[in-house]
Amino acid sequence: MTDARALGVAQEAVVRSVHGLKGSLADAVERAGRAVRARGVANAMPTAREVREYVMMVTYPRTSDEEVLVARPGFQMTYGLTPLKRETPVEQSVAKKRANGKMKVDDGEEAKPAASMTLSVMSVDGGRRGEASAPPRVANGQAANGIPCVYSERLEAALEKTLKSAEWAEEEQSKLEELTRKLDDAEERLEMKKKPTKKMDLSDMPDFTLSEKAQVFKGNANDRKELLNHRKWVEQEITRLNAAKAEWIADRRARARNKAKRQSSGLWAEVKKLKREVAEARSAASKALAQASADAQQLDTLRSRAATAQQRQAEAESRRKEKQALREKQKNERLAKRTQEQIERDERKAREKELRLQEIARKKEEATRYPMEDEALIAYDAVEAKEQGRDPWPPVASGVAWNVSVNDVSQIEICEFCNTFGTFMTPKIECIDTQRLREVLDDHTAKQLSAMYESLLRVAVTSVSSLYKNLVELWVRGLDSGTYPEIIRQYAKVKSRIGIVDEKTMLVVDSLKDKVIGELTAEEHTTLLLWLCAECLESQVLNQEVDRRLSESTSLRKKRQREDAQATEYDKEYKKSLADVSLDLNEARELVQHECTEQSMENQDAEEAQSVEEKKQEAKMLIELEEKHILEQERRAEIENERKQQNSQIRVRAACLGQDRNCTRYYWKLANDQSAVIACSRDGTWSKFETVDQLNALEKSLNEKGIRERRLAKNIRDSRDEIVATFQHVKFEQDLMFPKTNLRLNSEAWTALALRETLATESIRHNLSQLARDLLDNDALAPDGTSRGWSLWLRDVNREERLSELIRFLFQVEEAIVNLSPSAPKKTTREDGDAAGAVIERAIAQVRQAIMGEGNFNVQLESDYDWWELIIPSDGARKRSGVWNSQHERSIWRDAIEVATNYTRVAYGTAMLVVYSRDLFESMRSKHTRSIRDASRHIDYAATARGYD
């Protein structure tokens, strides 16, 4: 048995043993102890003191041992004990009555106020506390001694509060006295330490006297000079020893003074601390004393009020009895006059009323029980159906089975992600459904597909570790519709180093080495898009957007709650206003349109005319009220449309209609598909509800007594009009959801367009045109040796589609930029290349250490590196004097572009050159602007000087 269980058994044994016991408190404690030991849980309450405290807590207080111990109502209800009435306290003698506590009764005798005579408290100035008991309750709303129950409870609470405050005051006074005693003792010890020592202990003082043997002259007695020198030496030695003795005594005295000072300093700190504690204790004691005084005064006030209330209640009870007697008399008179038919009619009405009350009670009981948990409702409904002789609630309608493949689920997830966060990305992704997604994946132009890749990749690359910050900036600045395939390959390689790219996705990415992006199948595109969506969810940018939407959703929910509360209040006022009007709306309109003529008014008297006028006013008020109600309904419709729009803008997951008893989830507009209500069960099977009949069957099978199905039915009713309208306009068919046609059946056209890589070619042309314009602005020479040859060069670039020619144009632009640079890139050796590789190796090792510290990932490092990894921008600021930092970087870039076999590699190299040369062109542009400013300033100065001449 656990400790908590044993303690509960012991407490129950104590309550059952003392309830109804008549005797002293010691007898009750002994009996309770025997009961606890008989239950075998003596360890739960081992001491008699604990048993005594628990007995006093669970029973009402008594004024004498003659009263019966009664458990409090809560314990009586818990343990099913027999309710007992508490005995009235023993009346005190008339001789002990106080003169100010007497009150007159009906027979002329004097009686004390029960509240002020039966309760006693300690005196505020430290007197003894007396035993106190709260007046017991009885069924008629009065205590046994006549005090009203409300005052009885308040008196009991006030008495308990007064006793606690008095006990608190005594404790604080005891603390104050104890601290005062400690302070006096410390001050006395301090005075003893501060007094100087009367007699020093010199028992250990060394001998500072010159021995007699040393004083005897041992030389020639006839040598006077030697004798005088001996005497002088003796005097000097005696003087020296006396000085040493004085010095030793002074040192001993100083040590004694220092010792007394050290001891007194500790006592000083103790005295200060005690003084501070005494001050705090004095303040607490004063506060406790004031609280005890206030509680005692409040108790006296309650006593006087209770006495007054007792007298008033007695008078009210007397009047009530008189009225009751009068009503009984009148009732008997009416019964005597009734016939048998009236009696039967009254009995029939009484039975009908009783049945109505029973029905109301049953409905209230059901309202308190329902809605309940759906799983518990299944078992409860089965038992209830067996008792009522009916069939259990039917199972939920399943709809039409829908066989969904893994690829279809992936496309649904892609559509949901794009529809949720597409407007947040750059460029924006418009809402798309699975049908349109399949058409996009089979479209050989691939413009919309490239835009999706670009938007997702722009957010996904930000999830890379901060060690690759410069590489991420390069990806973002060079990302466009032609460079994204190459960036996908590079991004996947970086992510694969920390082991978070699955094998299937990595196979599709590796296939881009031999394929172009247009040759991937729809399944491979789906794999890449789903992987990019998952990578976007790991980025901090998207997490911040989700947090923003959640906070905005919270604020909108509070605002909508306030609006709904106002709408509910308006509906109550509207119904109340309609109840006050006796006319119908049509009658009110007719009354306002057809006013009474003057002739008819003459034939009416004044009362009829006034009645007609009042009806007119009431009709006008009703029409105005109805117009306001129509405006309110229009305003609510606008608010509802605005809410739907806001929900679509701030949502972070697919909107779910709800769940049924089997935890099957129901979706409407999943992946922007409005042709059916889609259900996803817990075991992974899917189904659809395509028609209104199927939707009605689903609503009919939902048991709204369950929590989840009640919410699901409510959401379906709210969206029912829109769902039914969509079913009427869109006929959903399997062939339309999964089209069998494929745009790639025209293999010749598809192969030609895919191998050309139209988007990558456009990217190369655009970037080359941008670089040529920058060179033209800085007066750089074209490949033909003239500065005006760039226009012809651009014309040839825009016409050219061959990869080799585009590479040649790219090298020409790069050569022109290098020649335009103020300083050529420095020469590097093989050791510099190895050093660059070592830097990447250390960066990868840091990434591995960081990832292994956060989670158990299998990090795989590669020994060889791609060309783009060897020229990653450094953490420091890039030089503005040239596009390349070294000849080694330039040679790596040129070798990689020269051997490129697809357009995407060249497009990425062109974008890299644009990014790397941006600092150079901006520096040259700023210098040119500064030179123009300096020249104009010189001209202004010259003009000013000529003016003075």
N, C-alpha and C positions, 0 to 999 in steps of 0.2 A: 504494500500500500504506500502510495506517495505521501510526502509530507503535507501537501495541500489537502489530499483526501482524508488523511488522518485528522487534520485540524478541523475539517468540516464535520466529521463524525463526532469528534469531541464536543464541538459547539452545539450540535443538535442534541446530544445527550444531556448537556447542561441545561438547555432551555426546557426540554421535556421533564426533567427531574424537579425543577424549581417552580414550574408553572402550577399555581393553585396551592402552594405550600404555605402553611401558617406556622410561623415561628420566627426565631431570631435569624440574623444574617449568618451567624456562625453555623447554625444547623443547616441552612440552605447550602453553604459552601461545602460542608461535610457530605451532604447527600449528593451534591453535584460531583464531588470527587469520587464517590463510590460508583456513580453511574459511568464516569469516564473510564475508571479502571475496569468495570465490568465489560465495557466495549472493547477492551484491549488496546486502547490508544492513549495510555497514560503519558507517553512521551510527548504528545502534542501539547498538553498543559501540565507540565511537571510540578509546578509549585502551587500551593494554596492561594498565594497572592494573585496569580494570573486568573485562577478560577473565581476569586472574589471580585476582581475588577470586571470580568466578563458578566458575572451575575448582576452587578450593579448597572452595567450598560444595557442589558437586554430587558430589564424589568423596570416598572415604575417605582419611584422613590416612595417610602412610607414614613409616617410620623411615629409609628409605634409597632411593636412586634405582634400586636393583636390583629393587624391587617394581613390580608392574604397577598402573597407575591403574585403579580400578574405580569405576564410577558407583554411586550409592546405589540401593537396590531400587526406590524410587518412580519414578526416572527410567528404570530398566531396563524397568519395566512400561509406562510411558507411551509410550516410543519403540520398544518391541519389541526391545530389545537382547539379545544372547546373554549369559546369566548366567555370570559368572566368579567363581572362588573367589579370595579374597584370600590372598596369600602370607604364610607365617608369618614374624614378625620375626626378624632375625638374632640368634642366641643370643650373649649376651655371654660374655666369657671368665671362667673360674673365678676368676682373680686379682681381678676387679672385683666379685665377689660379696661382699655384706655378711654378716658373721657371723650377725646376727640374722635373715637372710632365707633361711638354708639349711634344707633339709628332707630327710629320708631317703626313699629309694625302695626297691623290692623287691630290687635287686641290690646293695644296700649303698652305692651311690654317692650323693653329695650333689647335690641339684638345688635351684634357687631356686624360690620361688613365682612363677609366670608373671605374675600380676597386679602384684605389687610390684616385679618386675624389668623389666618391659617398659614401664611407665608412669613418667614422671618429671614433676615439677612444680617450679615456682620455689620457692625458699626464702622463707619468710614475711617474713624481715627484709630483703628487697631483693635476693636473689640472682638469678642469671639463670634465665630459663625455658628448659626443655629441650623438644625436640620430643616429642610424645606421639601415640600412635595407639590407637584402641579395638580390642579383640580382634574379629576377623571371625567371622561365624556360619557354621555348616555345617548340614547337614540333620538330624543326629542330636541336636540340642538343645545342642551344645557348640561353643565357639569353636575355632578351629584350634589354639590353644595349650593346649586342655584346660579352659579356664575355662567354667563353665556360662553359658548365654546370658543368664539373668536377671542374673547378676553382671556379665557383659560389658557389657550395656546400662547398668547402674547405674554401673559404673566409667567408661564413656565419658561419661555425663552428669556424674558427679562431677568427672572430669578437666576437662571443658569448663567447668564451673562454677568450679573452682579457678583455671583460667587467666583466666577473665573477672574474678573477684574480685581476682586478683593484678594484672591490668592496671588495674583500677579503683583499687587501692591506689597503684600507681605514678603514675597520673594525678592522684590527689588529693595525693600527696606533691609532685609537680611544681608543682601549683597553689599548694601551701603555700609551697614555696621561692620561687616567683616573687612571691607576695604579700609574703613576708618581705623579699625584696630591695627591692621597691618601698617597703615601710614604712621600711627603713633609709635609703634614699635620701631619702624625704620628711622623716624626722627630721633628717638631716644638713642638708638645705636649710633646715629650720626653724631649726636652731641658727645657721646662717649669717645668716639674716634677723633673728634675735633679737639678735645682737651689735651694739653701737652702732658708728656710723661713726667710724673713727680720725681721719680728716682730711676736713673738709668742702670742697667745691668752691666757692670764693668768687671765681672768675674773672669772673663777671658782676656783681660788687658795684659799685654806683655810687661816685663820688668824694665822700667826706664831709669833705674838708679845705678850709679857708678859703684862698683864693688870696693870694699875697703882695701882689698889687696892691691887694686889698681891705684888707689889714692896714696899708698905708701911709697915714698921715694926710695929707690934702690941704687941710686948712683953714689958719687963721692960727696960726702956731707960737707967737705971743706970747699967744694966748688960752688960758689954762690950763684954764678950765672946759670949753671945747670940746675940748681935748686929752684931758682926763679922761673926758669922755663918749664920745669915740671909742674909748679903751682899754676902757672898760666894755662898749661894744657888741661889740668884738672878742672879749672873753672870753665874752660871752653867746652869740655866734654859734658859737664853738668848742665850748662846752658843748652847744648845741643839736645841732650836727652829730655830736658824739660819741654823744649819746643816740640820734639817728636811726640811726647806724651800729650801735649795740648792738641797737636794736629790729629792724633789718633782719636782723642775724645770728641773733637769737632767732627771728624768723619763719622764716628758712631752716631753722634747726635743728628747729623744730616741724613744718615740712612734711616734713622727712626722717624724723622720728619717726612721723608719721602714715602716710607711705608704707610704712615698714617694718612698721607695725602692720597696715595693710591687707593687705600681702603675707603677713604671718605668720598673719592670721586665715584666709585661704584655705588656707594650708598646714595650720593646725590642723584645719580641717574635713576636709581630705584625709587627715591622719594618723588622725583618729578613724574615718573610713570604712575606711581600710586596716586599722586595728586590729580593727574589727568583722569585716571580711572574713577577716582572719588567724585570728581566733577560730573563725569558722564553718568555714574550711578545715581548721583543726587538728582540730575535732570530726569533720568528714567523713573526714579522713585516718585518725583513730583508729578510726572506725567501719569504714572500708574495711579497715584492717589487721586489726581483730578478725574481720571476715567472712572475710578471706583465711586467717587462722589456723584458724578453725573449719572452713572448706572443706578445708584441707590435712589437718587432723586427721580429718575424715570420710573423706577419700580413703584415708588410711592404715588406718582401721578397715575400710573396704570391701576393701582389699587383703588384710588378714589373714583376713577372712571368706571372700573368694573362694578363698584358698589352702585353708582348711579345707573349703569346699564342694567344691573340686576333688578333694581326697583322699577325701571321703565319696562323691562321685559315681563315682570310680574303683572304690571298694569295691562300691558298688551295681551298677555295670556288670559287675563280675566275678561277683557273685552272680546277676545276671540272665542272664549267659551260661551259668552252670552250670544254672540252672533251664530255660533254653531247650534246652540239650542234653539234659536229663532228659526234657522233654516230647517232643522229637523222637524220643528212644529209645522212649518209651512209645507214641507214635503209630505208629512203625514196627512195634512189636510187635502193636498192635491191628489194623493193616492186614494183617499177615501172617495173622491169625486170621479175618478177615472172608471171607464167601462172596461169590460173584458177585451174588447177590440183594441182599445188604445194600449192596453197592457201588452197584447200580442204584437202590435206594431212597434212598440218601444223595444220589446225583446228582440224582434227581427232586426231592427236598426242596430241594436247593441251587438248582435252576432255579426252583422255585416261590418261594423266598425272594428270588431275584434279580428275578423279575417283580413281587413285592410291593414291593420296594425301588424298582424303576423306577416303579411306580404312585404310590408315596408321593412320589417326587421330582417326578413330573409334577404331582401335586396341589399340592405346595409351590410349584412354578414358577407354576401358575395362580393360587395364592393371592397370590403376590407381584406378579403382573401385574394381577389383577383386585381391586377394580373399577377401571376406567379411564374416561377421559373418553368421554361417550356419542358424540360426533361422531367421535372417533378409533376408537371401537369398531365403528362401521358399516363403515368401510373395512377394519379388521382382520378382522372377522367374514366379510366377503366373500372375502378372500384365504384365510382358514382353511377356509371352506366349499368353495372350489374345490379346495384341496389334499386335503380329506377326502372329496370327492365327494358332498356333501350340499347342500341348499338353504340359502341364507342365512336369518338370523333373520327371522321374519315382521314386517311393519309393525305399528305400534300400532293397536289397535282404535279405531275412530272414534266408535262409538255412533250415536245418532240426531241428525241435523242439527237445529239450533234457530235459527230466523230471529228475531233480536232487533233491535228498533228502537232509535234513540237515546234515545227517551223511556223505554223499558224499562230500558236501562242506567243512566239517570239515577235511576230509581226504585230500582234495586238499590243504587246508591251511597248514596242517602238512607237506605234501610233499614240498610245496613251501618254508616253513621255513627251513626244513632240507637241501634242495638243495641250499639255499642261505647262511646259516651260518653253514652247517655241517662240512666243512673243517676247520672252526675256533675252533670247540669244540674238547674235549679230552674225549674218543677216537673219531676219525673222523667218520662222518656219510657220507657214499657214496650217490651219487645221486640216487633217488628212485622215481618211479611213483606210481600212485594210484593202478595199477594192482599188482605191486610188494608189495606194502604196505598191500594189502588185503591178499596176500599169506603169508607175515610175520605175520600178526595178526592171521592167521589160522594155523601157523606152531607150532606143539607141542614141538619142541626142544627149540624154543623161544630164541636162542642165539643172533640173529640180533636184535630182539625186546628188549632184555635186554641191549644190547649195546646202543640202542637209548634212553632207559630210563636212563641209567647211564650218557650219554653225556648231555642230557637235564637237568637232576637233578643236575649235577655238576655246571652248570651255574645258574640254577633257585634259588638254596639255598642262593646264594650271595645277593639276593634281600631282605633278612630278615633284620630287624632293627639292628643297631650296638650294641644294648643292648644284642643281642644273638650272639655276635662275637665268643665267645669260643664254643658255641654249633655248629655254622656253621663250624668252623675249625674241630670239631670232625666229623661232617657229611662228609666233604670233604675228610678227611684222612681215614675214614673208609668205604667210598663208593666203592662198587664193584658189580659184577653181582649177588651176593647172598644177599647183605644187602639193595639193593635199595627199595624193597617193604616196609621194616620197616621204612626206612628213609622217604619214601613218606608219610606214616601215621603220623610220627612225624612232618614233614614239613607242612602238611595240617592242623594239629592241631594248630601249631604256627600261621599260616596265618589266621585261622578261628577266632582267638581271636580279630583280628582287622577288621573282617567282610569283607574280600575280596575274599572269596571262595564261589562260587555259590552252590546252594543246590544240583544240580544234581551231580556235582563233589564230593561233600562231601559224598553223598550217596554211590558212587562207592568206595571212600577211606574207609568209615566205613565198607563196605562189606569185606575188607581185614582182618577184625578181625575173620571172620568165614570161609573165602575162602583163597586159595593160589592164587598167581598171575596168574598161568596157567589156573585157572578155570574162569577167567573173559571172557566175550564175546568180539567179535570184536568191538561192539558199545561202551562197557565200556572202552576198551583199547583206542579207538579213543577219548573218553571224557578225559581220563587222559593225553594222549599225547598232545591234544590241549590245555589243562590247563597248562601243563608244558611249552609249547611254548610261551603262553601269559606271564607266570612268567619270562621266560628268557628275554623277551622284557623289563621288568621292572628292570633288573639288570644293575648295573653300568658298569660291564665288557662288556656286549653286546652294551651298549650305546657308550662306548669308541671305540669299533670296528666299529660301524656305523659312528661315527664322523671321524674316520680315513679313512674309505672308501669314505665318502663324500669329504673330503679334497683332497684325491688322485684323485677322479673323476674330481674335479675342475682343478687340475694341468694337468691331461690328456686331458681335453677338450681344455685348452689353447694350449697345444702341438699339438693337432690334428688340431686346427684352423690354426696354423702356417704351418703345413704340407699340409693342403688343399690349403692354399694360394700359397704355392710353386708349388703345382701340377697345379693349375689354370694358374699360370704364365708360367709353362712349356708347357701346352697345347696351350696357345696363341703363344708362340715362335715356337712350332711345326707347327701349322697351317700357320703361317707366312712363315716359311721355305718351306713348301709344295707349297704355292702360288707362291713363287719365282722360283720354278722348273717347267719347261714346259714338262718334260718327265713323262711317266707312269712308275710304278715300274717294270712291266714285260719287257717293252722296255729297261729300264736301265739294267736289268740283262742280256738280250740278247746281248746288246751292249758291256757289259763287257766280256761276255764269248766268243763271236765271234769277235775277233779283226780283223781289216783289214790287208790283206796280203801286202807284199812289192810291188807285181806286181800291185795291185789295187791302191796303194798309188802313183806309178809312173804315172798311167794314170790320176791322179787328179792334178789339179793345186794347187797352194799354198793356195788360199782362201778356197777351199773345204777341204783340209787337216787340216787347222786351225779350221774350223767349226766342223769337225769330232772329233778333239782332245778336243775341248771345250765340246762337247756332252759327251765324255768319262769322263771327269772330273766331269761334272754335274751328270752323272749316278753313279759314285763312291760316290759322296757326298750324293746322294739320298739313296743309299744302306746303307751307314754308319748311316745316320739319321734314317732309318727304324730299323736297328739293335739296336740303342740306344733306340728307342721307344719301342721295344719289351722288352728290359731289364727293362725299366721304368714300363711297364705294369706288369711284373713279380714282381717287387719290390712292386708295389701298392697292388697286390694280397696278398703278404706276410704281408704287413702292415695291410690289412683288416682282415686277419686271426688272426693276433696278437691283433687287436682291439676287435674282438669278444671274444677272450680268456680273455682279460683284463676286458671286460664288465661283463663276467660271474663271474669273481673273485671279483669284487668290487661292484656288484649290492646289493641293500638293499631292493628291492621290486620286484614284478613280472613284467617282461618286457611286456609292452602293445604296440601293433601295433598302436593303436590310437582310436579315437572315430568318430562316424558318426554324422549326423545332429540331431539324436534323443538321443545323449549322450550314445549310446550303445558302450561298450568297447570290443575290439577284442584282443584276446591273441593267441600267437603261442608259443608252448612248455610250456604251463601251466602245472605245476606239472610234467615236463619232458615228457609230452605227445605230440608226434610229428605227430600223426595220423590225426589231424583235427585242423582247426582254430576255436577256441571257442569264442562265442559272449555272453556277459552278458549285458542284457538291464537294463534300469533304474528301471523297475518295478520288477526285480528279476527273470525274465524268462531267460532261457539259450537256445542256439542253436549252431549247429555245421555246418561247411563247410568241407565235407569229400572228395569231388572229384574236379577235375580240372574244370569241367563245372560249378559247384557251385561257385568256386573261380572266374571264369571269369564273371559269372553273378553278383557277388558282386562288382568286379572292374568296370563293365559297369554301374552299378546303382549309383556309387559314383559321385557326382558332384564336380569336382575339383575347381569350383569357390568359394567353401566354405573353410574356414580356416581349420577346423578340418578334413573334408573329403579329402582335398588336402594333408594334412600330412599323413592321413591313406593310401591313394592311393600310395604315395611315399614309405612308409615303406613296403607295400605289394609288390611293384615292386622290391625293393631292396632284399627282401627275397623270391621272386617268384621262382627262380631256385631251391632253397633248399626245398621249400614247395612242388613243383611239383614232385621233385625226391622222396620225402618221400611218397607222395600219390601213386606213382607208385610201391614202395616197401612194403608199409604197408597198408593192407586192413583193415580198421577199422570196427568192428562189435559190436553190442550191447552186445552180449554174452561174447566177449572178455573183454569189458570194465567193465561189471558187471557179473562176473562168478557165475554160480549157484551151482557149485560144492563146497564142503566144506571138508577140510581135517579132521575136527573133527567128521565126520560120524563114524569113527572107535572108538566108545566110550570106549571100553575096553583098547585099547592101550593108548588112550588119558588120561583116568583116572589114569592108572598106572603111566604114566610119570608125570602127573600133581601133584599127591599126593607125589611122591618121591621128588619133588622139586630139580631136579638134580643140577641146578646152585647154589642153596643155600648150598647144601651138598658139592660141590666142593669148595665153599668159606670157609666153616668151616674147611675142611681138609687143605686147603692152609694156613690159619691163624694159625691153631694148629701146623702145620709143622714148620712155621716160629718161633713160640714161643718155640717149642722144640729145634730147632737149637740154639736159643739164650741161653736157659738154658744149653745146652750141651757146648757151648763156655765158659760159666762161671762155669763149673764143678759142676752143681747142680745135686742132687740125683734124680733118676727116681722113679716112684711109687713103683718099686720092691726093692728099697733100694740101688741100685748101680748106678754109674754114667754112665755105659755103657748100661743101660737098655733102653735108649731112642730109640735106633735103633729098638728094638723089639716093643716098644710102638708105634713108627711111622708106622710100618708095620701093626699093628692091626687097627690103625686109618684109614689108606688108604683102608682097606678092609671093614670097618664097614659102614653101611648105616642107622641103626636104630637110631632114635632120642634120645632115653633114653641113649644109649651107648655113643653117641657123647657128650651129656651133662655131662656124667660121666668123659669122657676124658677131657673136658673143665675144670671141677672142679679140676681134678688132676693137670693140668697145672697151674691153678690159685693158688692152694695150694703150689706148688713148687716155684712159683714166690714170694709169701708172705714169705715163709721160707727163700728164698734167700735174701730178703730185709734186709738191715742193721738194721732197726728198724721196729717194728710191728706197725700197725695203732693204733692210740689212741682210747680209749674207749669213747663212747658217750652215752648220755642219751636221754630220750624222748624229753627233752627240745631242744636238738640240732637238732632233726628232725623237730620240730616245727619252730625253727629259720631258717632252710633251706627253709621250706615252706614260711615263712614270707619274705625271700629274693626274692623268685620267685614272690610272691604277689606284692612286691614293683616294681620289674622289669616290670611286666605286667601293673601295674598302670602307670609307666612312658611311656610305649609304647602307652597306651590308651591316655595319655595326649598329647604326640607328634602327634599322628594320628589325634586326635580331633582338634589340633591346625592347622593342614594342610588341613583337609577336614571334611565333615560331615559324618563320618562313624559310624555305629552302632556297638560298641565294646561289645562283650559278654564275660564275664569272668566266668571261671568254678571254682567251689569250691574245686574239687578234682584234683590231679595231677598224671600223670603216673610215673612209677618208674624211667624212664630216666630223667625226669625233676628234680628229687630230688638229682641227682648226676651230674649235669651240671658242667663242669670245672669252677672254680672261675676266677675272673679277674686277680688276682695276679699270680705270678709264682708258678707252681706246684712243690711240694717237690720232690727231686730226691732220697730220702731215702726209698721210698716205692711206690707201685702201687696204694694204697688207702690212703686217708688222715685220714680216721676214720673207725672204725668197723661198724658204721652206714651205710656208703656208701657201704661197702663190703656186708653187710647183705641184703641191698636193691637189689644189683646186683644179688646175689646168689638166693634170693627168686624169682626174676623175671625170671631168666633163668630156675630155677627148675620147675616152673609151665608152661613153654612154651609148646604150643601144635603144633607149626609149626617150620619149619627149618629157616625161615627168622629171627625170634626173636633170635634164638641161633646164627645165622650168625652175626647179629648185635652186640650181646653181645660179641662174639669172637673178632670182629673188635674193639669194645670199649676197651677190655682188651689189644689188640695189641697197640692201641694208648696210653693208660694210662701207659703201661709198657715201652714205648719207651725211656722216659727220664731216667728211672732206668737203663736200659741196656746200654745206651750211657754213663751214669756216671760211671758205672762199667768198661766199655771199656776204657774210658779215664784214670781212675785210673790205670788200668792194663798197658796201654801204658806208663804212667808216671813212674811206678815202673820199667819197663824194661829199660827205658831211664836212670833212676838213677843208676840201677845196672851196666849198661854198662859204665856209667861215672866213677863209682868206680873202675871198672877193668882197665880202661884207666889210671886213676891216679896211681894205684898200679904198672902198667907196667912202667910208667914214673919214679916212685920212684926207682924201681929196676934198671933202666938204669943209674941213678946217682950213685947207689952203685957200 
